[in-house]
Amino acid sequence: MWTRKELKTKGKTALRFNYWRSVLVSLIMLVVLGGSQGLIGIRYRPSFNYGGAQAAAESSAASSMDLEDFINNQLTQEAGIDDFDPAIFDEMNEILSPAVLAGAAIVIFIIILLASGIAIVLGAFIGNPILVGCSRFFVTSLNQPARVGEVGYAFDHNFLNVVKTMFLRDLYTFLWGLLLIIPGIVKSYEYRMIPYILAENPEISTKEAFAKSKAMMAGQKWKAFVLDLSFIGWELLSLFTAGLLHVFYVGPYRDLTNAALYEALEYGEPKGELTAWTES
């Protein structure tokens, strides 16, 4: 039986021994797997003041005018344009015909579909194998020095099996989520150990990986959920550091703690002693 304190203590201890490598691998997970959403785009939209209150009053009056009259009588005068041709509206109506708009909508839809397809392929063939490699790194780091090169482990060990199993994990989680939010969350916890299982045994069949993860998480989902909730305070505190605290402490600390959860469920006790650590 494991406790949050035991897992988090082991995670923090392992982080101290393998700090910079753990930070780097955690950052790789954050970037490659889309965990980082901290960038906020700010759109600047210039505004113009045409004579203060008088311009505001004129604009208010213009709002009740026909658009062509408004441009002819107001904007053209303000901008000093005396050769504005109202026929331009006829040309715009032809360009922006329903058929053209429908065609543009179809093109945009196709672009979105292609972008989504590319994202799915990249996630399946690059992102998920990296997740398995990162999981292997963190499990190894719990008891001995681990190389950053472990991140690429899945690319050289039964790659297609890893891709298939992880893809089905994501697909099943998504389909369950379509029913309601709660079933999707429950299934995500049920499949939680699959990356770690593949990290230690990439030859395991897809069916066996799902069955093993389900057996490992039986009766553990709520405790694992509470374990995740225990990091909320740290994540909120990270907001006040523009995410730097997450990158340099909270992220690797959480990832190592999650690896410790796998170790506890798989082996029932630590695989080795942290005192056996040596710097490589």
N, C-alpha and C positions, 0 to 999 in steps of 0.2 A: 504494500500500500504506500503510495507516494503522497507527499504534501507539497503545497506551493512553496513553503519556506525551503524545503530541501532542494527542489528543482531550481529555484532562483538563486540559492546560495551556490550551487554547483555552476550555474550559468555565469555568475559574477566571478567566481574563482577562475574558471576557464578563460574568461575574457581578460583577466589580469595577466595570465600566462601567455596568451596569444593575441594581444590587443590589436596591433596594427593590421595584422592579416585578417582578423575577424571584422574589423571596421571596413576594410576593403571589400571583402566578400559580401558583407551585408549591404554595402553601397551598390555592388553589382546587382544584387537581387532587387534593390530599390529602383535602379534605373532600367535594367533589362526587362523586368517583369511588371513595370508600370506601377510600382508602389508609391512613387513620388508624384504628388499632385500639388506641390507647394508653390508653383509659379503662378502668379496672378497677372493676367494681361490687363493693362489699363489703356483704354482707347481714348485718344484725345480728339475732341470734336470742337473746332474753333467756332466762336460766335462773333457776330458783328453787331455793332451798335450804330444805327443810323439816326443820330440826332436825339437820343434820349426819349423823353416822354412823347414828343411830337411824332417820332418815328413809330413808337409803340401804338399810338392812337391810329396812325395811318394804317399800320399793319392790321389792327383790329378791324378797321373799316374794310380793308381789302379782303378780309376773310369771308365776307359775305358776297364778294364779287365773283364773277366768272373768272376762271384761272387766266384765260387769254386777256380779258380786260385788265386784270390786275397786273400782268406782265407788261402790257402795252402802256397803261396809264401810270404805273407806279415804279416798278423795278427799272424799266428802261430809262425813265427820267432820273432816277437816283444814280444809275450807272453811267448816264450820259450817252445812252444808246438811242439813236434816232432812226435806225434802219432795221429794226426788228421785224421779221416777217412772220406773221401769225400762221402762215401755211406750214410752218415747221411742225405744228401739232398734227396736221394731216399725215405727214411723213412718219411721225412717231406712232400714230395709231396703226399705220400699215406695218411698221417694224414690230410693234408690240401686239400683233394680232394674236388671237387665241391659239392659232396653230403654232406660231413661233414660241409662245409661252409654254405650250404643251411639249414641244420638242425640247426646249431648254430644260424643262422639268425632268423629262426622260433622260437626258444627258447627265444631269446632276445625280439622278437616282442611280444610273449605271456607274458613275464615278464613285459614289458612296459604296455600292456593292463591291466594286473592285478593291477599294481601299479596305473594306471590312474583310474581304477574302485574303488579301495580302497580310493583314494583321493576324488573321487566324493561322495562316500558314507559318508566318514567322514565329508566332507563339508556340505552335506545335513542334516545329523542327529546330527552333533555337531557344526560345524562352523556357519551355518545360524541361528540356535536357539540362539547361543551366541550373534550374531550380533543383533538380536531382543532384547535380554536382555540388551545389551550395549546401544541400542537406547532408551530403557525405562529408563535406569539410567540417561542418559544425558538430556532427556526431563524433568525428575523429578528434576534433579539438577538445572535447570534453575530458580526454584522458592522456593525450599526447600531442606534440606539435603536429600541425597539419599544414600541408603546402597549399598555396593559393591555386596551384595547378589542378587540384581536385575538382575545381569548378567545371573543368572540361571532361570529367570522368565518363559521363554518359555517352559522349560522342565516340568513345573508343570501346565501349562495353555494351554490346547488344542494343545498339542505338535505336533500331526500328521498333523493338519491343518496348523500349522506354517511351518512344514517341506515341505508339498506339495506346499504351496503358494510360499515360498521362492525358492524352486527348480524350479518351473515353471518360476519364475521371471528370474533366472539365465539362464534357457534353452532358453527362448524367446529372451533374450538379446544376447545370443551366436548366435542363428539362424539369428537374424537380422544383427549381425556383419558379418556373412558369406557373405551377399549380398555386402556390402561395409562398410568401417569404419564409415562413417557418420551416416547411419541408426542405427548402433549399439550404437553409442554415444547418438543419439537422444532418442532411446528407454531406454537407461540406465537412462537418466534424467526423462523420463516419468514414469518409475517405481521407482524412487528414494524414494518416501515416503512410500513404502510398508512396510519396516521394522518398521517404526514409527507407522504406522496404526495398524500393528499386535501387537506392543508393548503396545498399549492402548486398543486394542480390538481384542484379539486372537481368538475370536469366529466368527469374520467376515468371510464370505465365500471368496474363492479365486477370484471368478468373481467380487464380490463387492470391494475387496481390490484393484484389478487392475483398476476398473472403478473409484474408489475414488482417487487413486494416479494420474491417467490420468487427472481427473478433477482439482485436486489441482495444477498440474504442467502446465496446459493450460495457455499459455502466460507467463510462468515463467522460461522456460528452459534457455533462453539466459541470463537472469539475474542471474540464479543459476550458469551458466557456468562462468560468469564474477566474481561471488562471489568466485568460486573455484580458478580462476586465481589470485585473490587478495592475495592468500597465497603463490604464487610462490616465492616471495622475501624471505619469511620466510624459505621456504624449501631449497632454495639455500644457505641461511645463515647457515642452519642446517648442510650442508655438511662440513663446516669448523669446526664443533664441533664433527665430527664423529657420527652425529645423536643424540647426547645428547640433543641438543636444541629441536629437534623434540619430543623426549620422554618426556622431562620435561616441555615443554611449547607449542610448535606449534601443536602437535597432539591433546592434550585435548582441546586447544583453538579452533581448527578447528572443532572438534567433537561437542563441545557445540554450536558453531555458526551454524552448520548444524541442530542441534536440535532446535535452535531458528528459523531457516527457517521453519521447520515443524510447530512449534507453531504459527508462523505468518500466514502461509497458512491455518492452521486448525481453528484457533480461531480469527484471524484478529487482535489480540492484546494480550499482555501478560496475562497469566492465573492468575498470582498472583504478589505480590510485593516482591522484593528482600529484602526489609527492614524487612520482616517477618521471615527472616532466624534466626535460633538459632542453636547453636552447639549441636550435639547429642553425 
